[in-house]
Amino acid sequence: MKTKISKRLSLTWVSLLCISCFFLGAMFNSRFRGSDSGSQLMLHRRDQEVNVVTEEYAHEKKKSQEKDVIQEVLKTHKAIESLDKSVSMLQKQLSVRQSHQQIVDVARTNTSTEGSQRKKVFMVIGINTAFSSRQRRDSLRDSWMPQGEKLEKLEKEKGIVVKFMIGHSAIPHSIVDKEIDSEDAQYKDFFRLDHVEGYYNLSAKTKTFFSSAVATWDSEFYVKIDDDVHVNLGMLASTLALHRHKPRVYIGCMKSGPVLTKKTAKYREPEFWKFGEEGNKYFRHATGQIYAISKDLATYISNNQPILHKYANEDVTLGSWFLGLEVEHIDDRNFCCGTPPVCEMRAEVGDVCVASFDWKCSGVCKSVDRMWLVHAVCGEGDQAVWDANL
């Protein structure tokens, strides 16, 4: 009886133990699963947070990189601008140094020439002429311009140099050049310039004349004359002698003509806009038929020729070079007397003119035929230049 009861109790406890283990296992499994699901959820949330942070970091990094790139571009742009400015400044400095070097070279040439070759004289007269002006030159030789031994004596004894100034043709050793060579061999009264002849190159020719003359002669005055103007050399020398102690003088018949703008005008100024409104006049300058400048001004032209601007008209060009300088402009109307009877009446009373020409012709009208007549009635006499007190 007891044995049966014991067996029943054992079975009961075993059953209860099994049921308890089952429930305990179920509860443990449920908790384990819940814990595993929570862990997965936490891991998922952490992954999302990490992704968000990573994306934000990547975005911020990208923005930072873009900002860095922009800053680098700006720095590069500024560096290029700075480099451009530096290059521009260097180019300007190089240009100035080149111009300065050219001026220095000219000055050195003049200085070396002065010490060894330049002859000291009172005045150098350059008569502007052209290849086609042989008859005009002969008319001057037959009237007021000395020839041969008298020309050489005038230079030696009075320090007065008189030369026809002329350049060369565009074609080297052309027929016209050879004709000038032949004429020069006969009369020895040419001053040859390194200049290509041409009507529209008169401003350049004037610059070359003064520069070449300064390099050849140490003169107190330098004079430019056209080959259709009558000149009394004695009166010219005496007039200039009155101003020899002035440092910078510019002598001639001063005028201020209109600035011509029409394309058909003979003396049209292409750079008319520089002189103000239409209808304006030029600044005061000596008429181109004849004018004289002192040594300092001729030297100034020689030393600065690379940077002196040239206008269309030669007389305007020369006047422009002296604007802004301490130069005394001397308006002497004896440099522009009319032809007979004007200069004739003055000569009769002993008041001869320095130079005579006709304004309407910009020289003596029909000078080849009339120069001898003007000289006969308006000339000072052959002895006057030798008696001039210099």
MOSULBEL-V299538 format. One record per pair of residues at least 4 apart in sequence whose C-alpha atoms are under 8 Angstrom apart, sorted by the first residue. I is the first residue (numbers start at 1). J is the second residue. D is the distance in Angstrom with one decimal. If there is no record, write none. Layout:
BEGIN
i: <I	I>
j: <J	J>
d: <D	D>
END
This chain:
BEGIN
i: <1	2	3	4	5	6	7	8	9	10	11	12	13	14	15	16	17	18	19	20	21	22	23	24	25	26	27	28	29	30	31	32	33	34	35	36	37	38	39	40	41	42	43	44	45	46	47	48	49	50	51	52	53	54	55	56	57	58	59	60	61	62	63	64	65	66	67	68	69	70	71	72	73	74	75	76	77	78	79	80	81	82	83	84	85	86	87	88	89	90	91	92	93	94	95	96	97	98	99	99	99	100	101	102	102	103	103	103	103	103	104	104	105	106	106	106	107	107	108	109	109	110	110	110	111	112	113	113	113	113	114	114	114	114	117	118	118	118	118	119	119	119	120	120	120	120	121	121	121	121	121	121	121	121	121	122	122	122	122	122	122	123	123	123	123	123	123	123	123	123	124	124	124	124	124	124	124	124	124	124	125	125	125	125	125	125	125	125	126	126	126	126	126	126	126	126	126	126	127	127	127	127	127	127	127	127	128	128	128	128	128	128	128	129	129	129	129	129	129	129	130	130	130	131	131	131	133	134	135	135	136	136	136	136	136	137	137	138	139	139	139	139	139	139	140	140	140	140	140	141	141	141	142	143	143	143	144	144	144	144	144	144	145	146	146	147	147	147	148	148	148	149	150	151	151	151	152	153	153	154	154	154	154	154	155	155	155	156	158	158	162	163	163	163	164	164	164	165	165	165	165	165	166	166	166	166	166	166	167	167	167	167	167	167	167	168	168	168	168	168	168	168	168	169	169	169	169	169	169	170	170	172	173	173	174	175	176	177	178	179	180	181	182	183	183	184	184	184	193	193	193	194	195	195	195	196	197	197	198	200	201	202	202	202	203	203	203	203	203	203	203	203	203	204	204	205	206	206	207	207	207	207	208	209	210	210	210	210	210	210	211	211	211	211	211	211	211	212	212	213	213	214	214	214	214	214	218	219	220	220	220	221	221	221	221	221	222	222	222	222	222	223	223	223	223	224	224	224	224	225	225	225	225	225	226	226	226	226	228	228	228	228	228	228	229	229	229	229	229	229	229	229	230	230	230	230	230	230	230	231	231	231	231	231	231	232	232	232	232	232	232	232	233	233	233	233	234	234	234	234	234	234	234	235	235	235	235	235	235	235	235	236	236	237	237	237	237	238	238	238	238	239	240	241	241	243	244	247	247	247	248	248	248	248	248	248	248	248	249	249	249	249	249	249	249	250	250	250	250	250	250	250	250	250	251	251	251	251	251	251	251	251	252	252	252	252	252	252	252	252	252	252	252	253	253	253	253	253	253	253	253	253	253	253	254	254	254	254	254	254	254	255	255	255	255	256	256	256	256	256	257	257	258	258	258	258	259	259	259	259	259	259	259	259	259	260	260	260	260	260	261	261	261	261	261	261	262	263	264	267	267	268	269	269	269	270	271	271	272	272	273	273	275	275	275	276	282	283	284	285	285	285	285	285	286	286	286	286	286	287	287	288	288	289	289	290	290	291	293	293	294	295	296	297	298	299	300	301	301	301	304	308	309	309	310	310	311	311	312	312	313	314	315	316	317	318	319	322	322	333	334	334	334	335	335	335	335	336	336	336	336	336	337	337	337	337	337	337	337	338	338	338	338	338	338	339	339	339	339	339	339	339	339	340	340	340	340	340	341	342	343	343	343	343	343	343	344	344	344	345	346	346	346	346	346	347	347	347	347	347	347	347	352	352	352	353	356	356	357	357	357	357	357	358	358	358	358	359	361	363	364	364	365	366	367	370	371	372	373	374	374	375	380	383	384>
j: <5	6	7	8	9	10	11	12	13	14	15	16	17	18	19	20	21	22	23	24	25	26	27	28	29	30	31	32	33	34	35	36	37	38	39	40	41	42	43	44	45	46	47	48	49	50	51	52	53	54	55	56	57	58	59	60	61	62	63	64	65	66	67	68	69	70	71	72	73	74	75	76	77	78	79	80	81	82	83	84	85	86	87	88	89	90	91	92	93	94	95	96	97	98	99	100	101	102	103	306	307	104	105	106	306	107	303	304	305	306	108	303	109	110	302	303	111	303	112	113	215	114	214	215	115	116	117	118	215	216	118	119	215	218	216	215	216	217	218	216	217	218	159	217	218	219	155	158	159	160	161	217	218	219	220	158	159	160	219	220	221	159	160	161	219	220	221	222	223	237	160	161	162	163	213	217	219	221	222	223	160	161	162	163	222	223	224	225	162	163	164	165	191	209	222	223	224	225	162	163	164	165	224	225	226	227	164	165	166	224	225	226	227	133	137	164	165	166	226	227	134	166	197	166	176	180	137	138	139	368	140	227	228	367	368	141	227	142	143	367	368	369	371	372	144	145	227	230	371	145	146	147	372	371	372	375	230	231	232	233	375	379	162	150	151	151	187	189	152	187	188	153	154	155	161	162	156	157	158	158	159	160	161	386	159	160	161	160	386	390	189	189	190	191	189	190	191	190	191	192	193	209	190	191	192	193	195	197	192	193	194	195	196	197	205	172	177	192	193	194	195	196	197	173	174	176	177	196	197	196	197	177	177	178	178	179	180	181	182	183	184	185	186	187	188	188	189	190	208	209	212	208	204	205	208	201	201	205	202	312	205	206	313	314	207	310	311	312	313	314	315	317	318	208	310	209	210	314	211	301	302	305	212	213	214	222	298	299	301	302	215	298	299	301	302	303	305	216	302	217	222	218	219	298	299	302	295	295	244	294	295	240	292	293	294	295	292	293	294	295	298	290	291	292	293	289	290	291	292	229	288	289	290	291	288	289	290	363	357	363	364	367	368	371	289	290	355	356	357	363	364	367	355	356	357	364	371	374	375	236	353	354	355	356	379	236	352	353	354	355	379	380	237	354	384	385	238	380	384	385	386	387	388	239	352	353	354	380	384	385	388	240	354	241	385	388	390	242	388	389	390	243	244	389	390	249	294	294	295	296	293	294	295	296	297	326	327	328	293	294	297	327	328	329	330	286	291	292	293	294	327	328	329	330	286	291	292	293	329	330	331	332	286	287	290	291	292	330	331	332	333	335	336	285	286	287	291	330	331	332	333	334	335	336	284	285	286	287	330	331	332	284	285	286	287	281	282	283	284	285	281	282	279	280	281	282	268	269	272	275	278	279	280	281	282	265	267	268	269	272	265	268	269	270	272	278	268	268	268	312	313	312	311	312	313	312	275	311	276	278	277	278	280	281	282	280	316	319	319	315	316	318	319	320	290	291	315	319	331	291	315	314	315	362	363	335	355	335	297	298	298	299	300	301	302	303	304	305	308	321	308	321	317	321	314	317	316	317	316	317	317	318	319	320	321	322	323	326	327	337	353	354	355	353	354	355	356	353	354	355	356	357	342	343	353	354	355	356	357	342	343	356	357	358	359	343	344	356	357	358	364	374	378	344	345	374	377	378	345	346	347	352	353	356	377	378	348	377	378	349	350	351	352	353	378	351	352	353	377	378	379	380	378	379	380	378	363	364	361	362	363	364	365	362	363	364	365	363	365	367	370	371	370	370	371	374	375	376	377	378	379	379	384	387	388>
d: <6.5	6.1	6.3	6.2	6.2	6.1	6.2	6.1	6.1	6.0	6.0	6.1	5.8	6.0	6.1	5.9	6.0	6.0	6.2	5.9	5.8	6.1	6.0	6.0	5.9	6.0	6.1	5.9	6.0	6.0	5.9	6.0	6.1	6.1	6.1	6.1	6.1	6.0	6.0	6.0	6.1	6.0	6.0	6.2	6.1	6.0	6.0	6.1	6.1	5.9	5.9	6.0	5.9	5.9	5.9	6.0	5.9	6.0	6.1	6.0	6.0	6.0	6.0	6.0	6.1	6.2	6.1	6.1	6.1	6.1	6.0	6.0	6.0	6.1	6.0	6.1	6.2	6.1	6.0	6.0	6.2	6.1	6.1	6.0	6.0	6.1	6.1	6.2	6.1	5.9	6.1	6.1	6.0	6.0	6.2	5.9	5.8	6.2	6.2	6.7	7.4	6.0	5.9	6.2	7.2	6.1	5.3	6.0	7.7	7.3	6.0	7.6	6.1	6.1	7.3	6.0	6.0	5.9	6.0	6.0	7.6	5.9	7.4	5.2	6.4	6.6	5.2	5.8	6.5	7.5	4.8	7.8	7.3	7.1	7.3	7.0	5.2	4.8	5.8	7.3	5.1	5.7	7.6	6.1	4.5	5.8	7.5	7.8	4.3	6.5	7.6	6.8	6.1	4.8	6.9	7.4	4.8	5.9	5.2	5.1	6.4	6.6	5.2	6.3	5.4	5.8	4.6	5.6	7.2	7.8	6.1	4.7	6.2	8.0	7.5	7.7	6.6	6.5	4.9	6.0	7.7	5.9	4.8	6.2	6.1	4.6	5.9	7.2	6.3	5.3	5.7	5.5	7.7	7.6	7.8	6.1	5.0	6.2	7.5	6.1	4.5	5.6	6.0	4.7	5.5	5.8	6.1	5.3	6.8	7.1	6.1	5.0	5.9	6.3	7.7	6.4	6.3	6.1	6.9	5.8	8.0	6.5	7.4	8.0	6.4	7.4	6.3	6.3	6.2	6.2	6.5	6.3	6.6	6.9	5.4	6.3	6.6	6.1	6.3	7.6	5.6	7.9	6.2	7.0	5.9	5.5	7.4	7.9	7.2	4.9	6.4	6.5	7.1	7.0	5.5	6.0	7.2	6.6	6.8	7.6	6.7	7.7	7.8	5.7	5.1	5.1	7.0	8.0	6.6	6.4	7.4	6.0	6.0	6.6	7.8	7.5	6.3	5.8	7.7	5.3	6.5	5.7	7.2	7.9	4.5	4.7	5.2	7.8	7.3	7.8	7.3	5.0	5.1	5.7	6.2	4.7	5.8	5.9	4.7	6.0	6.9	7.4	7.3	6.5	5.4	5.8	7.9	7.4	5.6	4.4	5.7	4.6	5.7	5.6	7.9	7.6	6.2	7.9	7.3	7.0	6.0	5.2	5.8	7.9	6.9	7.3	6.6	5.5	5.8	5.8	7.5	7.8	5.7	6.5	6.4	6.2	6.4	6.3	6.2	6.2	5.9	6.1	6.5	6.3	7.8	4.7	6.2	5.9	7.0	6.8	7.3	7.4	7.9	6.4	7.2	7.7	6.8	7.8	7.1	7.1	6.1	6.1	7.6	5.7	6.4	5.9	7.0	7.2	6.7	4.4	7.9	6.4	7.8	6.2	7.0	6.0	6.4	7.3	6.2	6.9	7.6	6.9	5.9	5.9	6.0	7.4	5.8	7.9	6.9	6.5	6.3	7.1	7.3	6.6	4.2	7.8	7.7	6.2	7.8	5.9	7.9	6.3	7.4	6.7	6.4	7.0	8.0	6.3	7.0	5.9	5.0	7.7	6.6	5.7	4.5	5.4	5.7	5.5	6.3	6.9	7.0	7.2	5.8	4.3	6.5	7.8	5.6	5.7	6.5	7.1	7.7	5.6	4.4	6.9	7.7	5.3	6.6	7.7	7.7	5.2	5.6	5.6	7.9	7.9	6.9	8.0	6.8	6.2	5.5	5.4	5.8	7.8	5.5	5.2	6.6	7.4	6.9	7.2	7.0	7.6	7.9	5.8	4.4	6.6	8.0	6.2	7.9	7.0	5.3	6.3	6.2	6.2	6.1	7.4	7.9	5.8	6.2	7.5	5.1	3.6	7.2	7.5	5.6	6.0	7.3	7.1	5.4	7.8	7.7	7.3	7.6	6.3	5.2	6.1	7.5	6.9	7.2	6.7	5.9	6.4	6.7	7.4	6.4	7.9	5.9	7.6	7.8	7.1	7.8	6.5	7.5	5.7	7.5	5.9	6.1	7.3	5.2	6.3	5.8	5.5	7.6	5.8	4.9	6.2	7.1	8.0	7.5	6.0	4.7	6.8	6.9	6.1	5.0	6.0	7.1	5.7	5.1	6.3	6.2	4.7	6.3	6.8	5.1	6.8	6.6	4.6	6.6	6.5	5.6	5.5	7.3	5.8	8.0	7.9	5.1	5.7	7.6	7.9	5.1	5.5	5.5	7.9	5.9	6.2	6.0	5.1	4.2	6.2	7.7	5.2	7.7	5.4	5.6	6.1	6.5	6.0	5.2	5.7	4.9	6.6	5.5	5.8	6.8	6.2	4.2	6.1	7.4	6.5	6.3	7.6	7.8	6.8	6.2	5.3	6.1	6.8	6.7	4.8	5.7	7.2	7.4	5.5	6.0	7.0	6.2	7.8	6.4	6.4	7.5	7.6	6.9	7.4	7.3	5.7	7.3	7.1	7.9	7.4	7.5	8.0	7.1	7.8	6.9	7.5	7.0	6.5	7.6	7.9	7.3	6.8	6.3	7.7	4.9	8.0	7.9	6.4	6.5	7.0	7.8	7.1	6.0	7.0	4.8	7.0	6.9	7.0	7.7	7.8	6.3	6.6	6.5	6.1	6.1	6.3	6.3	6.0	6.0	5.5	7.7	7.9	6.4	6.8	7.4	7.7	7.8	5.5	6.9	5.2	8.0	7.5	6.2	6.3	6.4	6.1	6.6	7.2	6.8	8.0	6.7	6.8	5.1	5.3	6.6	6.8	5.1	4.8	7.0	7.9	7.6	5.7	5.4	6.5	6.8	6.0	6.3	7.8	6.2	4.5	6.4	5.3	5.9	5.3	5.3	5.6	7.7	5.6	7.5	5.6	5.6	6.3	7.1	6.5	8.0	5.2	7.8	6.6	7.5	7.3	6.1	6.8	6.1	6.9	6.4	6.9	8.0	5.5	6.3	5.5	4.9	6.9	6.5	5.0	5.6	7.3	7.9	5.3	4.5	7.4	7.5	5.6	7.3	7.3	6.9	7.3	6.3	7.7	8.0	7.4	8.0	7.0	4.6	4.4	7.6	5.9	5.2	5.2	6.3	6.6	5.5	7.5	7.5	7.2	7.4	6.0	5.1	6.3	6.2	6.1	6.4	5.5	7.2	4.6	6.2	6.4	6.2>
END
